[in-house]
Amino acid sequence: MCRNWNIASASVMDWIFFLFEQSSDSGHATTQPTPTPYLNEQYHFEIPHSLVGLLVSQRAGVDIIIYAGHYNPKRGQTHQLCVITGEREKINRALNMIRRRFPSKRFKELNLTCVFDTDRMLGYFRSKVDIMHLNPYFTGYRQEIPIQMMAEHRTILRSNELEVLEPCPVFVSSVLDPGHFFLQRMGPCFLKLPEFEQQLKEIYDDVSQRETFIAPVSHGTLCVAPVKGMPGWFRAVVLAYFDEDEHVLISYIDHGGYSRIHYKNIYKLKAGLENFEAVAVECCLPSIEPVDGSMLWSLEAIERIKSLILSKIALARWIGYRNKRCAVDLCISDACNQLIRLESTLISSGLAKLADASTMPVRLFGKLEKSAKKLDDKKEWEDEEEN
């Protein structure tokens, strides 16, 4: 089954999957990215526009995704990004099969050199996970009231929503509980974020470039903020201001997670820096709830979901909204490398139960309904709605 995936669009994305068959040939990938338990290894290379339609469906036990876009706009004028996902040996076989189909002497424009080091890139994001998934609750109140990233700032920031009909690979950057976590969609903005945050560092390391706020700082204010123990500056949004100690509660826009910091340690976001699409998306699992029927998840459930998905790659499918968060189906791999729904794992472990159907989001609405009619598997979605 062949599908297109247009990562240049913020709405409906499709995939082109070329499934390769087992082959006795061997190939040579040029880097050694770290395996993950979800999508195995990934190898990224560029393919010229002229050759995209010439790939023939073969089989080598891997998935090949050709993105209708490129994280480098200049290169994107002539090339598209191709990603091979699978085991290292099978990736090498697939690369060898591609090279045999497109000999270098005849197709000099096709270079199979890896253009994206998965190990280095994910290392960048994983280095921020441990100190960016802070508990977002007010600690000075009797009732623990979750603080959400409200919708006001979205009128300024272009948010990287997960409004896609097909499952897409995501990096889980922050987890608070099964009803509150942050995903980073692995598209062009994900790949360009390290470069963008290096730009932020160069700007705000210069003290003369920093513009301070006047207290009190309003809810929804965009800013840049540091992270304790980490060099650099990161975009954030103010969620609350505390008069008693002049601190603000902020949420990091591109990584998720929260921090409580003095307002004099955050600075105004300069014009133009808000145009970079927000990378982190605030999400929840809508079909489950705490096993005791309360609104608070047990420590066991929180630790379990963190161990399963935090700082890892998963497959997510957007199904609507719940409590102003993106409601997603999240798939992970079991011990046999078979994809299973995260909700099923938590339920079978006795840490969650199915939520009341009346509280679950509608799966298809608005612009998605029109797009769904064009999909060959529309019947599958209709069956899910009926069930």
C-alpha positions in Angstrom: 0.0 0.0 0.0 1.5 3.3 -1.1 0.6 6.6 0.6 2.1 10.1 0.5 3.2 12.0 3.6 3.3 15.7 3.1 5.2 17.2 6.1 5.1 20.6 4.6 1.4 20.8 5.6 0.2 21.4 9.2 -3.0 19.5 8.6 -3.5 16.3 6.8 -0.3 14.3 6.0 0.0 11.1 4.0 2.8 8.6 3.8 4.5 6.8 0.9 5.5 3.4 2.2 7.8 1.2 0.1 8.1 -2.2 1.7 11.2 -4.0 0.7 11.6 -7.8 0.7 14.3 -9.9 2.2 17.4 -10.0 0.0 20.8 -11.8 0.3 22.6 -8.5 -0.7 24.4 -6.4 1.8 24.8 -2.6 1.9 26.6 -0.1 4.0 24.9 2.6 6.0 27.3 5.3 6.9 26.2 6.1 10.5 25.3 4.0 13.6 22.2 5.6 15.1 21.1 4.3 18.5 18.3 1.7 18.2 15.0 2.5 19.9 12.4 0.0 21.0 9.7 1.6 18.9 10.9 2.4 15.4 14.2 0.5 15.4 16.8 2.5 13.6 16.4 5.3 11.1 18.6 6.3 8.2 18.0 9.7 6.4 19.1 10.6 2.9 18.1 12.9 0.1 16.4 11.8 -3.1 16.0 14.1 -6.2 12.4 15.0 -7.1 13.0 13.3 -10.5 13.6 9.9 -9.0 10.8 9.8 -6.4 8.3 8.2 -8.8 10.8 5.7 -10.1 11.1 3.7 -6.8 9.6 0.3 -7.3 7.9 -1.5 -4.4 10.3 -4.3 -3.3 10.7 -6.0 0.1 13.6 -6.0 2.5 11.8 -5.9 5.9 12.0 -2.1 6.3 9.8 0.9 5.8 10.8 3.7 3.6 9.1 7.1 4.0 9.5 9.8 1.4 8.6 13.2 2.9 7.0 15.7 0.5 9.2 18.4 1.9 12.7 19.0 3.4 13.9 20.5 6.7 16.3 22.6 4.5 14.1 24.9 2.3 16.9 25.5 -0.2 17.7 21.8 -0.6 13.9 21.2 -0.7 13.7 22.9 -4.1 15.5 19.9 -5.7 15.3 17.1 -3.2 13.0 15.4 -0.8 13.9 13.6 2.5 13.8 9.9 2.5 13.8 7.9 5.8 14.4 4.1 6.1 13.2 2.6 9.3 14.2 -1.0 10.4 17.0 -3.1 11.7 20.5 -2.1 10.8 21.2 -5.2 8.6 17.9 -4.7 6.7 18.6 -1.0 6.3 21.9 -1.8 4.7 20.2 -4.3 2.4 17.6 -1.7 1.3 20.3 0.9 0.6 22.2 -1.7 -1.5 19.0 -2.5 -3.5 18.4 1.2 -4.1 21.9 1.7 -5.3 21.6 -1.3 -7.6 18.5 0.2 -9.1 20.0 3.6 -9.4 23.8 3.0 -10.3 26.0 6.0 -9.3 27.5 6.3 -12.7 24.1 6.9 -14.3 22.3 8.6 -11.4 25.0 10.9 -10.1 22.4 13.2 -8.5 21.4 10.4 -6.0 23.7 10.5 -3.0 22.9 7.9 -0.3 25.0 9.6 2.3 23.2 10.0 5.7 22.1 13.6 6.2 20.7 13.2 9.7 22.5 11.6 12.5 19.7 10.1 14.6 21.9 9.4 17.6 23.2 13.0 17.7 19.8 14.6 17.2 17.9 12.5 19.7 20.8 13.0 22.1 20.1 16.7 21.9 16.4 16.3 22.8 17.0 13.6 25.5 19.5 15.9 27.2 16.6 18.2 28.0 14.1 15.6 29.2 15.3 15.1 32.7 15.0 18.7 33.8 12.0 19.7 31.6 9.3 17.4 32.8 8.7 19.2 36.1 5.4 18.8 37.9 3.1 21.6 36.8 0.9 21.7 39.9 0.7 24.6 42.3 2.5 23.3 45.4 1.1 25.9 47.7 -2.6 24.9 47.3 -4.5 22.1 49.1 -6.0 20.9 45.8 -3.6 19.9 43.1 -5.0 21.8 40.1 -3.3 21.0 36.8 -2.0 24.1 35.0 -2.6 23.8 31.2 -1.1 25.7 28.3 -4.2 27.7 27.4 -5.1 28.6 23.9 -4.4 32.3 24.0 -0.8 32.2 22.9 -1.7 30.1 19.8 -3.0 33.3 18.2 0.6 34.4 18.2 2.5 31.2 17.8 1.9 28.8 15.0 1.5 25.5 16.9 2.7 22.2 15.6 -0.6 20.4 15.9 -1.0 16.6 15.4 -4.1 17.0 13.2 -3.3 14.1 11.0 -5.3 11.1 10.0 -2.4 8.7 9.7 -0.1 7.7 12.6 3.1 9.8 12.7 6.4 9.3 14.5 6.8 11.4 17.6 9.4 12.0 20.3 8.0 12.0 23.8 9.7 14.9 25.5 7.7 15.3 28.8 5.4 13.1 30.8 3.4 14.1 33.8 0.7 11.4 33.8 -1.3 9.5 31.2 -3.6 12.5 30.9 -0.9 15.0 30.4 2.2 14.7 28.4 4.1 16.5 25.5 4.9 15.1 22.1 7.3 16.5 19.5 6.3 15.6 16.0 9.4 14.5 14.0 9.0 16.8 11.1 11.0 19.7 9.6 10.8 21.9 12.7 11.9 19.1 14.9 15.1 18.7 12.8 15.7 22.5 12.8 15.1 23.1 16.5 18.7 22.7 17.6 19.8 25.3 15.0 17.0 27.6 16.1 17.9 27.3 19.8 21.5 28.0 19.0 20.3 31.2 17.5 18.4 32.0 20.7 21.5 31.3 22.7 23.6 33.7 20.6 21.0 36.4 21.0 20.3 36.2 24.7 23.8 35.4 25.9 24.4 39.1 24.9 23.1 40.9 28.0 22.4 44.0 25.9 19.8 42.1 23.9 17.7 41.1 26.9 14.5 43.1 27.6 13.0 42.6 31.0 9.4 42.5 32.1 7.5 44.8 34.5 5.7 42.9 37.3 3.1 41.4 37.3 3.7 39.4 34.1 0.4 38.5 32.4 -0.8 35.0 31.7 -0.1 34.0 28.1 3.0 36.2 27.8 5.6 34.7 25.5 9.2 34.8 26.7 12.6 33.2 26.7 13.8 31.4 29.9 16.8 29.5 31.1 16.8 26.0 32.5 18.7 25.4 35.7 21.9 23.5 35.0 21.7 23.8 31.2 23.3 26.4 28.9 21.1 28.2 26.4 17.7 29.9 26.3 14.3 28.3 25.5 10.9 29.7 24.4 8.2 29.6 27.0 4.8 30.9 27.9 3.8 32.4 31.2 0.9 30.5 32.9 0.7 32.2 36.3 2.2 35.0 38.3 2.7 34.7 42.1 2.6 38.1 43.9 4.0 36.7 47.2 7.5 35.9 45.7 7.3 37.5 42.2 7.8 34.1 40.6 6.1 32.9 37.4 5.0 29.5 36.3 6.1 28.9 32.7 5.7 26.0 30.2 8.4 25.4 27.6 6.9 25.8 24.2 9.3 23.5 22.2 10.0 20.8 24.8 7.0 20.8 27.1 7.4 20.6 30.9 7.2 23.4 33.4 9.3 25.6 35.7 8.7 28.1 38.5 11.2 31.0 38.1 11.6 34.6 39.2 10.1 37.0 36.7 13.4 38.9 36.4 15.0 35.8 35.0 12.8 35.6 31.9 13.0 38.0 29.0 10.8 39.3 26.2 10.7 37.2 23.0 12.1 39.3 20.2 10.0 40.0 17.1 10.2 37.3 14.5 11.3 34.5 17.0 7.6 33.6 17.5 7.4 32.6 13.8 9.3 29.3 14.3 6.5 26.7 14.7 6.0 25.5 18.2 7.4 21.9 18.4 5.9 20.5 21.6 2.2 19.5 21.5 0.3 19.0 24.8 -1.5 15.7 24.7 -3.5 13.1 26.6 -4.8 9.6 26.3 -8.6 10.2 26.2 -9.9 6.6 26.4 -8.6 5.8 29.9 -8.9 7.2 33.4 -7.4 6.4 36.9 -8.5 3.0 38.0 -10.1 4.4 41.2 -12.3 6.7 39.2 -10.7 9.9 40.7 -9.0 12.7 38.7 -5.5 12.0 40.1 -3.3 9.3 38.7 -1.5 6.9 41.1 2.3 7.1 41.4 2.5 3.6 40.0 0.6 4.7 36.8 2.8 7.8 36.4 6.1 5.8 36.8 4.8 3.1 34.5 4.0 5.5 31.6 7.2 7.3 32.1 9.2 4.1 31.8 7.3 3.2 28.7 7.5 6.4 26.6 9.5 9.2 28.2 12.5 10.2 25.9 11.5 7.6 23.3 9.9 7.4 19.9 6.3 6.3 19.5 3.6 6.4 16.9 0.7 8.8 17.5 -2.6 9.4 15.8 -4.6 12.5 16.5 -8.3 11.8 17.3 -9.6 15.1 18.6 -9.4 17.3 21.7 -10.1 16.8 25.4 -9.6 19.4 28.1 -7.9 21.7 25.6 -5.2 19.0 24.9 -4.7 17.0 21.8 -6.2 13.5 22.3 -4.1 10.9 20.7 -3.9 7.1 20.2 -0.3 6.3 21.1 1.4 3.1 20.0 4.5 1.4 21.4 6.3 -1.8 20.8 6.1 -4.8 23.1 8.9 -7.3 23.8 8.2 -9.0 20.5 8.5 -5.7 18.6 4.8 -5.7 17.9 2.9 -2.4 18.0 0.4 -2.2 20.8 -1.7 0.7 22.1 -0.4 2.4 25.3 -3.9 2.4 26.8 -4.1 -1.4 26.5 -0.8 -1.8 28.4 -1.9 0.4 31.3 -5.3 -1.3 31.5 -3.8 -4.8 31.5 -1.4 -3.7 34.2 -4.4 -2.7 36.4 -3.2 1.0 36.4 -6.1 2.4 34.4 -9.6 1.7 33.2 -11.7 2.7 30.2 -13.1 6.2 30.5 -16.8 7.1 30.2 -17.6 7.1 26.5 -19.5 10.4 26.8 -16.3 12.2 27.7 -14.3 10.9 24.8 -13.6 13.3 21.8 -15.2 13.0 18.4 -12.7 11.5 16.1 -13.6 13.2 12.9 -14.9 16.7 12.5 -14.3 20.0 10.6 -11.7 19.9 7.9 -10.7 16.3 8.7 -14.1 15.0 7.5 -13.4 16.3 4.0 -10.0 14.8 4.0 -11.2 11.5 5.3 -13.5 11.1 2.4 -10.5 10.9 0.1 -8.8 8.1 1.9 -9.1 4.6 0.8 -9.4 3.4 4.4 -12.3 5.7 5.2 -14.5 2.6 6.0 -12.1 1.7 8.8 -12.7 5.1 10.5 -16.4 4.7 10.1 -16.3 1.3 11.7 -14.4 2.8 14.7 -17.0 5.4 15.1 -19.8 2.9 15.1 -18.0 0.7 17.7 
